[in-house]
Amino acid sequence: MYCEVAASSLLPRAQTSLLVRSRATPPVSCTTPPFLNTLLRFLSGSEMGGTTNQESLLWALEFLLLGGQVGSVPRQEAETPRCNRATRLPRGQATALVGKARGQEEGAARRAGVRLCPASPVLQECSQAEIAWRMAGRRAVAGIGPGALLALRALLAAAHPQCLDFRPPFRPPQPLSFCVQYPSFGCCPAEQDAALARRFRALETRLDPGMWATCAGYALDLLCQECSPYAAHLYDAEDPATPLRTVPGLCEDYCLDMWQICRGLFRHLSPDHELWALESNRAKLCRYLSLDDTDYCFPSLLVNENLNSNLGRVVADAKGCLQLCLEEVANGLRNPVAMVHAGDGSHRFFVAEQGGLVWTYLPDLSRLEKPFLNVSQAVLTSPWEGDERGFLGLAFHPHFPHPSKLYVYYSVGVGYREWIRISEFRVSEDDENTVDHGSERIILEIEEPASNHNGGQLLFGYDGYLYIFTGDGGMAGDPFGKFGNAQNKSALLGKVLRIDVDRNERGPPYRIPPDNPFVDDPGARPEVYALGVRNMWRCSFDRGDPMSGTGRGRLFCGDVGQNKYEEVDLVERGRNYGWRAREGFECYDRKLCANASLDDVLPIFAYPHKLGKSVTGGYVYRGCEYPNLNGLYIFGDFMSGRLMSLRENPETGQWKYSEVCMGRGQTCAFPGLINNYYPYIISFAEDEAGELYFMSTGVPSATAARGVIYKVIDPSRRAPPGKCKIHPAQVTVKSHLIPFVPKETPVPSTVTDTFQRPETQQVSIDLQVQGILFNRTFSQVPGSGEATPGGCSLRQGVARRV
């Protein structure tokens, strides 16, 4: 037995017929997929006012059958092949293409015991080159019919994939077996797919065999829209406050056809009595089931190129700017300079303010009222905007809580003398959320000749050693000594240091790792691990690819430039990073730069000051929740407010730059997500699970409670539900808890596409550009932007981290 669509189906709807034939028996019924019916009517011109413009018909066929995947057919610069005038439909490949459009329904129907009409042999008249040529876009404007205009409207639609749980879609661990329209990307895990299959089988038992044979395809269509990447749109569920539809939004022509032959199916699919009451009125019922945004109605959304072409990928605008979103996780902070976790399974995170307070946050984002650490009386800082001194870094021992040690980096001073201090603390035996302040042990102190370039990063490497990142001592051009501090191996400033703080209860506070590169050099400090750095502000170790481990242990740092370039470095043992001989890729001190013994390492990336004037190093994303971001190094700039990214080409080792923008339009239209942030990007962080955050403020002062912590979100794709679930170890809380209350809200994107801070001396800003909120007056750094020995020009406005 087989079913055949007659050539008369290419005529207007009134003349369309479906011939059901059997070679050995009288005609029997079979289920014609509604999706295929819609295709045939669209091709016949009955959905285009009776037009049968060949250009529009084939254009529609391409997208309907190929699911909007224009790139799936090779583009050919060939002359247009002729088509058979009797059918005007593709030859050779047509059967396979129709199979692509209908095979999903066919497979599921087979499992349900439903027979579908096979593809028509009539659809076989034009060559594959015809399709390819049409897809190359060489159409005369005058020949574009309503079908092409419909697709043009689809191109203008704002893609916003979202599931019924108000989150992005995902790739299920295994392809779906029932809702095979969405086998590898959508909103259904295997459990939900199986539940929908059970509902489908239950429907069969409630309907008489004749109705089921006719309507099974419609039932399959409607049930499986819960698995669509756009399920939230189909069910009007973009907002948790919106009542959820019980039937997905349908395009008018599809609804009209379903009403004609299967109107009784609706009451078996939906408990909505209002819908039941409209069953006898075709026009009212289809209006009830329509969507305000017709781009998302079923089945049109399946063929909307704009909705499908980059589905599941990080969205980039026309300039290549990656569109991400944010989630606010903490606010009201005074210059939050660091956020770290203890690595103890508790999934707490600890946020340090520049003034010397460290706060404990629980996994539910509530904050303990009592500070974890308070060294504000010892920390040297000021309320001046841009002051670089203060509490600058902390790190927990890699085996915490055994021992229960942590290490901090802060500025101290007496009179005109200033220095940086690295100290060790222990957590209180009485309260695991409080430091024993009497346990402080000074590990290392380094005198600072000026008030800027204080460094501030502390990290434990995978080797178990403590890495300390110092600035070059301040002022401009590293003027200390013949070659400056950074090139002087006997100085600890302008270096990456590495020390061993294990088993230091007796004897010296630290030891020298035996493989430090200069332990045998009498003219060098043995603590030095790398040299030639200016003022590395925020560094991180790469956790490595979650599957292969590729990249694990790489050390990334942002090194703040002088007056031309900011740079990102990959720090390695014993290497020289060039300062003050070189700034970025260019020479700064030409005499030193020409020295053949310099043997310096170039950065992996450097950018000029027209993009930003104070780099803030970030992290390589290795979290679980957003697989598309894996391997992407995300960093920023304190002065310009830019978020940026680098991705390595594994074959060439080259790094590709992409700016990161806040999602426009509906990109970030998820509950709890925002698309704006305060412009002064102070630091980046990752939590215990590897998810990425950054800290910024609207007023960069140690006394202004304008700091916010944001979590980076990819709205295009998430991990499958349950894969990234954490199970925090229990901690005893003795302090009062302050619940988190978000304060930031999404703002509409402006028409400005490029972030540029005006090159003026005094600038008053009160606007939102590319998701970054500006609302104050500040001074641009003039000329070279160099600081004086007493600090930056603080009374005039915000000074960069020079």
GUGUZA-249995 format. One line per 8 residues: number of its first residue (from 1); their letters; for each residue x, y, z of C-alpha. Coordinates in steps of 0.02 Angstrom, whole numbers, plus 50000, padded with zeros to 5 digits. Last residue first. Layout:
GUGUZA-249995
NUM> A> X:Y:Z  ... $
***
This chain:
GUGUZA-249995
802> VRRAVGQR> 52413:52671:51799  52248:52603:51864  52145:52740:51785  52098:52900:51874  51918:52947:51904  51879:53130:51930  51963:53299:51958  52000:53274:52142 $
794> LSCGGPTA> 52095:53113:52106  52233:53170:51989  52327:53009:52022  52442:52964:52165  52572:53056:52269  52715:53005:52156  52622:53081:52007  52518:52973:51894 $
786> EGSGPVQS> 52535:52960:51706  52386:52983:51591  52498:53005:51441  52396:53152:51384  52244:53179:51493  52146:53045:51585  51964:53087:51551  51876:53174:51693 $
778> FTRNFLIG> 51711:53116:51767  51527:53163:51774  51398:53032:51817  51262:52918:51751  51334:52787:51637  51256:52614:51620  51335:52486:51505  51216:52382:51398 $
770> QVQLDISV> 51285:52439:51233  51278:52621:51284  51162:52684:51421  51154:52869:51451  51195:53004:51576  51376:53051:51546  51460:53216:51585  51638:53221:51519 $
762> QQTEPRQF> 51781:53334:51569  51944:53315:51473  51870:53250:51312  51902:53093:51210  51725:53026:51220  51712:52849:51291  51671:52737:51146  51564:52581:51145 $
754> TDTVTSPV> 51506:52543:50970  51329:52501:50918  51236:52656:50976  51052:52632:50939  51019:52612:51123  50983:52447:51206  50832:52442:51321  50872:52426:51506 $
746> PTEKPVFP> 50862:52271:51612  50844:52297:51800  50972:52305:51941  50917:52299:52123  50923:52115:52167  50877:52074:52348  50991:51946:52431  50938:51892:52604 $
738> ILHSKVTV> 51042:51954:52752  51082:51810:52869  51117:51835:53056  51279:51752:53110  51303:51579:53183  51295:51480:53021  51353:51300:53026  51406:51240:52856 $
730> QAPHIKCK> 51330:51098:52755  51422:51038:52602  51343:51106:52445  51264:50981:52324  51276:51058:52151  51166:51024:52001  51260:51046:51838  51188:50899:51741 $
722> GPPARRSP> 51014:50914:51815  50935:50998:51666  51042:50984:51509  51178:51118:51496  51129:51290:51432  51115:51370:51261  51085:51538:51179  51064:51649:51333 $
714> DIVKYIVG> 51247:51630:51387  51255:51702:51563  51397:51791:51654  51364:51815:51840  51371:51994:51901  51438:52065:52064  51391:52245:52103  51485:52390:52182 $
706> RAATASPV> 51398:52554:52220  51429:52564:52408  51551:52710:52391  51688:52711:52526  51829:52623:52434  51793:52733:52283  51768:52679:52104  51592:52752:52083 $
698> GTSMFYLE> 51475:52653:51969  51554:52487:52017  51610:52325:51939  51636:52145:51988  51642:51998:51868  51578:51822:51871  51609:51654:51785  51547:51481:51832 $
690> GAEDEAFS> 51683:51356:51878  51584:51253:52005  51678:51328:52153  51643:51502:52090  51743:51598:51963  51802:51777:51977  51836:51937:51882  51893:52108:51946 $
682> IIYPYYNN> 51868:52296:51946  51762:52333:51793  51716:52517:51810  51564:52533:51695  51416:52478:51800  51318:52341:51713  51179:52317:51586  51085:52174:51502 $
674> ILGPFACT> 50991:52095:51646  50931:51920:51684  50813:51872:51826  50672:51810:51716  50733:51791:51536  50723:51930:51407  50912:51937:51383  50910:51913:51194 $
666> QGRGMCVE> 50740:51998:51176  50809:52157:51098  50995:52171:51130  51112:52059:51226  51253:52147:51318  51409:52152:51216  51570:52051:51223  51707:52101:51102 $
658> SYKWQGTE> 51788:51964:51004  51974:51931:50985  52047:51775:50906  52203:51700:50985  52333:51610:50881  52399:51439:50933  52388:51385:50750  52295:51220:50765 $
650> PNERLSML> 52211:51249:50933  52141:51418:50877  52129:51505:51044  51978:51608:51095  51992:51783:51167  51856:51889:51246  51814:52068:51290  51703:52166:51409 $
642> RGSMFDGF> 51727:52351:51387  51702:52470:51533  51821:52598:51458  51921:52630:51616  51924:52461:51704  51945:52356:51547  51882:52179:51530  51917:51993:51525 $
634> IYLGNLNP> 51838:51835:51457  51946:51689:51397  51832:51571:51300  51880:51387:51316  51703:51329:51358  51579:51470:51322  51464:51364:51215  51445:51238:51357 $
626> YECGRYVY> 51353:51359:51473  51308:51278:51640  51461:51170:51669  51601:51295:51699  51768:51302:51611  51770:51485:51558  51948:51548:51539  51962:51686:51667 $
618> GGTVSKGL> 51988:51874:51680  52122:52008:51681  52070:52188:51706  52154:52300:51577  52172:52487:51611  52165:52611:51467  52030:52550:51350  51986:52532:51166 $
610> KHPYAFIP> 52067:52694:51104  52208:52648:51221  52274:52515:51105  52251:52327:51126  52371:52186:51162  52349:51998:51146  52452:51840:51171  52587:51950:51246 $
602> LVDDLSAN> 52765:51944:51181  52897:51853:51280  53063:51937:51314  53237:51875:51271  53316:52034:51341  53492:51977:51300  53486:52054:51126  53464:52228:51199 $
594> ACLKRDYC> 53370:52331:51069  53218:52349:51182  53327:52413:51323  53386:52558:51215  53213:52585:51142  53127:52601:51311  52946:52581:51259  52961:52461:51112 $
586> EFGERARW> 52802:52394:51037  52705:52230:51053  52624:52276:51219  52741:52395:51307  52922:52345:51287  53088:52381:51370  53001:52423:51533  52926:52291:51534 $
578> GYNRGREV> 52970:52141:51428  52876:51991:51493  53033:51893:51542  53008:51706:51564  53074:51597:51706  52918:51489:51723  52774:51537:51612  52645:51676:51614 $
570> LDVEEYKN> 52523:51686:51468  52503:51872:51447  52360:51993:51409  52408:52171:51363  52359:52353:51374  52441:52475:51255  52484:52659:51230  52515:52761:51388 $
562> QGVDGCFL> 52589:52640:51515  52503:52471:51510  52411:52365:51639  52459:52181:51630  52312:52060:51620  52367:51887:51671  52334:51708:51615  52420:51556:51693 $
554> RGRGTGSM> 52396:51391:51603  52370:51251:51729  52245:51147:51629  52240:51196:51446  52173:51030:51382  52096:50927:51523  52006:50820:51395  51827:50823:51459 $
546> PDGRDFSC> 51812:50974:51573  51938:51074:51469  52069:51146:51584  52053:51235:51751  52148:51384:51681  52242:51478:51816  52197:51660:51842  52271:51834:51847 $
538> RWMNRVGL> 52201:52002:51897  52296:52164:51883  52475:52137:51829  52565:52300:51856  52720:52319:51749  52789:52145:51723  52967:52106:51667  52995:51955:51777 $
530> AYVEPRAG> 52940:51775:51806  52958:51651:51951  53058:51760:52070  53065:51692:52248  53251:51651:52229  53296:51836:52221  53426:51854:52084  53611:51898:52075 $
522> PDDVFPND> 53669:51734:52150  53574:51636:52015  53552:51457:52072  53373:51479:52134  53330:51578:51977  53201:51467:51891  53105:51404:52044  53122:51215:52037 $
514> PPIRYPPG> 53169:51191:52221  53017:51289:52282  53082:51421:52404  53021:51410:52583  52895:51511:52681  52857:51579:52855  53030:51526:52917  53043:51396:53057 $
506> RENRDVDI> 52898:51305:53134  52717:51309:53077  52776:51322:52898  52716:51152:52839  52658:51222:52672  52693:51403:52625  52800:51367:52472  52839:51522:52369 $
498> RLVKGLLA> 52817:51586:52192  52841:51768:52141  52779:51851:51982  52877:52010:51965  52876:52200:51946  52937:52221:52124  53037:52084:52210  53204:52160:52164 $
490> SKNQANGF> 53365:52060:52134  53304:52007:51962  53301:52188:51904  53203:52198:51742  53039:52247:51829  53125:52360:51954  53193:52480:51825  53344:52457:51710 $
482> KGFPDGAM> 53471:52574:51789  53380:52599:51953  53198:52644:51982  53115:52743:51842  52979:52613:51804  52906:52718:51661  52790:52823:51769  52765:52818:51958 $
474> GGDGTFIY> 52737:52649:52032  52838:52510:52115  52842:52384:51974  52683:52295:52028  52681:52129:52120  52597:51963:52081  52613:51827:52214  52597:51641:52172 $
466> LYGDYGFL> 52577:51518:52316  52634:51341:52280  52524:51185:52276  52579:51130:52101  52404:51162:52038  52439:51344:52073  52381:51443:52224  52341:51622:52179 $
458> LQGGNHNS> 52368:51794:52257  52344:51952:52153  52378:52127:52219  52493:52226:52106  52535:52388:52197  52567:52495:52044  52520:52657:52131  52567:52744:52293 $
450> APEEIELI> 52754:52757:52261  52918:52680:52325  52827:52524:52389  52919:52418:52519  52889:52231:52511  52825:52129:52658  52815:51938:52666  52732:51802:52770 $
442> IRESGHDV> 52659:51904:52912  52564:51791:53031  52388:51837:53079  52309:51716:53205  52234:51850:53317  52103:51889:53187  52034:51713:53197  51935:51719:53035 $
434> TNEDDESV> 51746:51697:53036  51627:51585:52940  51693:51423:53017  51648:51488:53189  51724:51425:53352  51890:51360:53283  51914:51526:53195  51987:51518:53021 $
426> RFESIRIW> 52174:51542:53012  52266:51690:52940  52425:51711:52836  52489:51880:52782  52563:51960:52627  52600:52143:52657  52629:52286:52537  52730:52439:52587 $
418> ERYGVGVS> 52713:52624:52620  52821:52752:52709  52762:52931:52711  52690:52916:52885  52662:52733:52923  52589:52626:52786  52500:52465:52744  52433:52394:52581 $
410> YYVYLKSP> 52352:52223:52571  52375:52044:52512  52288:51902:52605  52320:51717:52633  52202:51584:52699  52227:51438:52817  52109:51304:52884  52237:51166:52856 $
402> HPFHPHFA> 52146:51053:52821  52000:51167:52778  52068:51200:52649  52186:51091:52547  52223:51225:52415  52251:51357:52551  52126:51496:52524  52173:51650:52424 $
394> LGLFGRED> 52156:51837:52455  52186:51998:52360  52193:52188:52357  52150:52264:52525  52200:52443:52499  52302:52550:52382  52253:52588:52202  52162:52751:52238 $
386> GEWPSTLV> 52050:52779:52087  51917:52883:52173  51983:52955:52334  51903:52878:52490  52076:52822:52551  52178:52664:52573  52302:52587:52694  52234:52431:52778 $
378> AQSVNLFP> 52270:52403:52963  52106:52466:53036  52007:52386:52894  52074:52214:52935  51901:52135:52953  51878:51955:52896  51724:51846:52878  51616:51996:52913 $
370> KELRSLDP> 51460:51972:53022  51295:51999:52933  51315:51840:52832  51259:51864:52654  51119:51772:52563  51161:51719:52385  51075:51548:52401  51250:51470:52389 $
362> LYTWVLGG> 51303:51565:52546  51398:51730:52543  51535:51774:52667  51603:51952:52671  51782:52015:52676  51816:52190:52743  51980:52283:52713  51934:52447:52629 $
354> QEAVFFRH> 51955:52375:52454  51811:52256:52482  51837:52068:52479  51700:51946:52430  51699:51767:52492  51601:51632:52404  51516:51484:52483  51503:51328:52376 $
346> SGDGAHVM> 51523:51221:52533  51628:51091:52443  51790:51148:52523  51864:51242:52376  51867:51401:52480  51790:51514:52349  51853:51683:52291  51785:51855:52249 $
338> AVPNRLGN> 51906:52000:52238  51914:52190:52224  51737:52237:52275  51744:52427:52277  51621:52457:52419  51482:52331:52395  51295:52371:52389  51260:52227:52271 $
330> AVEELCLQ> 51271:52039:52253  51215:51906:52128  51153:52005:51977  51130:51893:51826  51206:51945:51663  51178:51922:51477  51286:51884:51327  51293:51951:51149 $
322> LCGKADAV> 51461:51917:51066  51516:52066:50960  51555:52007:50784  51516:52173:50701  51349:52114:50631  51298:52053:50803  51353:51890:50882  51241:51758:50962 $
314> VRGLNSNL> 51325:51615:51051  51265:51460:50961  51114:51350:50997  51012:51413:50850  51120:51509:50729  51015:51485:50570  50852:51438:50657  50760:51594:50716 $
306> NENVLLSP> 50827:51708:50580  50793:51577:50448  50611:51556:50496  50565:51384:50431  50521:51295:50593  50446:51456:50663  50310:51445:50532  50242:51281:50603 $
298> FCYDTDDL> 50191:51337:50732  50182:51520:50780  50343:51610:50829  50355:51739:50690  50170:51774:50718  50207:51879:50872  50033:51909:50943  50006:51722:50940 $
290> SLYRCLKA> 49853:51629:50876  49755:51496:50970  49611:51609:51017  49608:51682:50842  49598:51504:50776  49452:51464:50890  49360:51624:50844  49375:51594:50657 $
282> RNSELAWL> 49329:51409:50663  49177:51425:50775  49117:51253:50832  49262:51221:50951  49249:51390:51035  49173:51322:51195  49311:51192:51208  49442:51329:51209 $
274> EHDPSLHR> 49354:51414:51353  49347:51245:51439  49538:51235:51441  49578:51055:51493  49681:51036:51331  49737:50896:51217  49579:50790:51218  49468:50944:51198 $
266> FLGRCIQW> 49575:50999:51050  49556:50835:50955  49375:50866:50909  49428:50998:50783  49517:50865:50679  49461:50884:50498  49421:51067:50464  49488:51131:50630 $
258> MDLCYDEC> 49660:51062:50587  49656:51148:50419  49607:51316:50494  49741:51298:50629  49878:51265:50502  49824:51414:50397  49816:51528:50549  49984:51488:50626 $
250> LGPVTRLP> 49965:51400:50792  50014:51451:50968  50045:51297:51074  49899:51217:51168  49881:51227:51358  49939:51405:51365  50030:51462:51522  49963:51615:51611 $
242> TAPDEADY> 50097:51753:51608  50179:51793:51776  50327:51678:51740  50364:51785:51585  50409:51712:51415  50270:51585:51438  50155:51623:51293  50149:51436:51249 $
234> LHAAYPSC> 50234:51449:51080  50350:51584:51144  50407:51481:51293  50428:51329:51182  50551:51416:51068  50685:51280:51075  50538:51163:51038  50517:51017:51157 $
226> EQCLLDLA> 50348:51075:51223  50303:51085:51039  50301:50896:51039  50121:50879:51096  50055:50989:50956  50139:50905:50810  50109:50728:50871  49925:50764:50898 $
218> YGACTAWM> 49915:50840:50724  49994:50685:50647  49876:50572:50744  49725:50663:50674  49665:50560:50525  49709:50386:50586  49652:50436:50760  49483:50494:50696 $
210> GPDLRTEL> 49453:50328:50611  49518:50224:50756  49403:50306:50885  49493:50417:51008  49525:50384:51193  49652:50244:51172  49751:50344:51046  49761:50491:51164 $
202> ARFRRALA> 49843:50381:51295  49977:50332:51168  50018:50515:51137  50019:50554:51323  50142:50410:51348  50254:50479:51209  50249:50649:51294  50309:50571:51455 $
194> ADQEAPCC> 50452:50484:51363  50510:50649:51289  50498:50726:51463  50613:50593:51534  50734:50604:51388  50763:50789:51417  50653:50909:51322  50687:51094:51285 $
186> GFSPYQVC> 50774:51095:51117  50929:51034:51029  50973:50858:50972  50813:50770:50925  50695:50917:50902  50575:50857:50766  50611:50684:50837  50486:50706:50977 $
178> FSLPQPPR> 50483:50519:51013  50661:50453:51021  50753:50608:51078  50939:50612:51043  51048:50568:51194  51128:50686:51320  50997:50817:51276  51066:50975:51195 $
170> FPPRFDLC> 50998:51130:51280  50868:51267:51273  50883:51432:51370  50784:51461:51533  50607:51514:51572  50557:51339:51634  50446:51326:51479  50599:51342:51369 $
162> QPHAAALL> 50674:51494:51284  50754:51532:51116  50749:51719:51080  50778:51762:50897  50719:51937:50853  50623:51929:50690  50689:52030:50544  50738:51877:50443 $
154> ARLALLAG> 50562:51811:50466  50492:51965:50381  50602:51927:50233  50533:51751:50234  50357:51817:50218  50414:51935:50083  50484:51786:49989  50317:51698:49999 $
146> PGIGAVAR> 50225:51857:49949  50320:51863:49784  50494:51921:49739  50504:51933:49550  50529:52120:49542  50678:52109:49658  50762:51985:49542  50830:51838:49638 $
138> RGAMRWAI> 51010:51783:49654  51007:51732:49837  51126:51587:49827  50982:51482:49892  50900:51487:49722  51058:51420:49642  51073:51280:49767  50892:51228:49742 $
130> EAQSCEQL> 50909:51229:49554  51075:51139:49565  50985:50997:49654  50896:50963:49488  50713:50994:49453  50573:50867:49424  50553:50748:49570  50407:50796:49681 $
122> VPSAPCLR> 50283:50687:49587  50351:50532:49674  50253:50590:49827  50329:50560:49997  50251:50420:50097  50079:50438:50177  50093:50402:50362  50042:50241:50448 $
114> VGARRAAG> 50013:50253:50637  50073:50115:50754  50140:50235:50885  50321:50188:50849  50285:50213:50665  50209:50383:50704  50370:50438:50789  50474:50390:50640 $
106> EEQGRAKG> 50355:50469:50516  50343:50633:50609  50532:50656:50600  50537:50591:50422  50423:50732:50364  50538:50877:50326  50694:50773:50295  50593:50652:50191 $
98> VLATAQGR> 50535:50796:50084  50717:50835:50053  50762:50654:50014  50617:50640:49891  50662:50806:49812  50845:50763:49782  50821:50689:49609  50704:50818:49533 $
90> PLRTARNC> 50637:50972:49619  50462:51040:49582  50390:51146:49441  50262:51009:49404  50203:51027:49226  50331:51157:49178  50477:51039:49207  50613:51149:49275 $
82> RPTEAEQR> 50754:51235:49184  50923:51252:49265  50975:51426:49324  51153:51460:49269  51277:51406:49398  51370:51501:49533  51337:51362:49656  51305:51372:49842 $
74> PVSGVQGG> 51328:51205:49927  51171:51150:50021  51174:51145:50212  51220:51329:50224  51042:51384:50207  50985:51286:50357  50811:51362:50369  50728:51195:50402 $
66> LLLFELAW> 50788:51121:50239  50615:51074:50178  50525:51234:50222  50673:51344:50182  50709:51276:50010  50526:51250:49967  50485:51432:50005  50616:51492:49883 $
58> LLSEQNTT> 50555:51364:49758  50380:51433:49767  50435:51615:49770  50536:51600:49611  50402:51496:49526  50267:51626:49555  50111:51525:49581  50003:51662:49655 $
50> GGMESGSL> 49833:51608:49719  49834:51734:49860  49995:51666:49929  49933:51519:50034  49848:51441:49884  50009:51464:49785  50030:51279:49754  50194:51278:49848 $
42> FRLLTNLF> 50109:51340:50006  49974:51210:49984  50104:51074:49968  50204:51129:50119  50050:51143:50229  50001:50967:50181  50176:50908:50225  50162:50983:50400 $
34> PPTTCSVP> 49992:50906:50422  50069:50733:50398  49949:50628:50292  49883:50484:50396  49829:50332:50297  49659:50272:50245  49628:50120:50137  49596:50108:49951 $
26> PTARSRVL> 49541:49934:49893  49671:49798:49901  49815:49731:49800  49911:49882:49732  49829:50006:49849  49792:50186:49811  49754:50343:49910  49736:50495:49800 $
18> LSTQARPL> 49738:50664:49887  49652:50801:49793  49679:50987:49771  49561:51077:49654  49484:51192:49786  49658:51223:49860  49733:51297:49703  49823:51177:49587 $
10> LSSAAVEC> 49986:51092:49632  49886:50955:49715  49826:50910:49539  49992:50822:49515  49926:50689:49631  49998:50657:49803  50023:50471:49816  49988:50350:49957 $
2> YM> 50060:50174:49962  50000:50000:50000 $
***
